C-alpha cells in the first residue's frame, strides 16, 4: 500500500499541490511548521494548555523568559521538563527553571521519569541564583 501511495503522489504532483493549498487555507495554523516564524508560539500554547489542564502553571513564572526559551529552541531539539508535569512520584511546574533542550530521542527515552541524581544538580543551580 505504501509503495502504491508514493507512486501515486509522484505521478500526480499538481493534484497533490492543489489539495495541500486547499487544506492550508482551511487550517491556517497548520502552517506553523518547525522552522516557521510562528512555530514556537504554537508549541508554547500547547505546553501552557497542557500545564493548565494539569493545574501545573506556576503563578510566579516569567512568561517572557519562557517565551524566549521556546523562541530560541534549535530546530533539532525539543523542550523538556526536567521535573515532569505528570510524574509518578514527583510533579513539576511550567516554569523557566524546569525547561531545557533535548533531542527528540533523548526526550522520548526519558518519558515522565525523574531521576534523583538530576535533583542534586538542580538544587545546586537554584541555590546559586
C-alpha positions, 0 to 999 in steps of 0.5 A: 500500500505504501509503495502504491501511495508514493507512486501515486503522489509522484505521478500526480504532483499538481493534484497533490499541490492543489489539495495541500493549498486547499487544506492550508487555507482551511487550517491556517495554523497548520502552517506553523511548521518547525522552522516557521516564524510562528512555530514556537508560539504554537508549541508554547500554547500547547505546553501552557494548555497542557500545564493548565489542564494539569493545574501545573502553571506556576503563578510566579513564572516569567512568561517572557523568559519562557517565551524566549526559551521556546523562541530560541529552541534549535530546530533539532531539539525539543523542550523538556521538563526536567521535573515532569508535569505528570510524574509518578512520584514527583510533579513539576511546574511550567516554569523557566527553571524546569525547561531545557533542550533535548533531542527528540530521542533523548526526550522520548527515552526519558518519558515522565521519569525523574531521576534523583541524581538530576535533583542534586544538580538542580538544587545546586543551580537554584541555590546559586541564583 
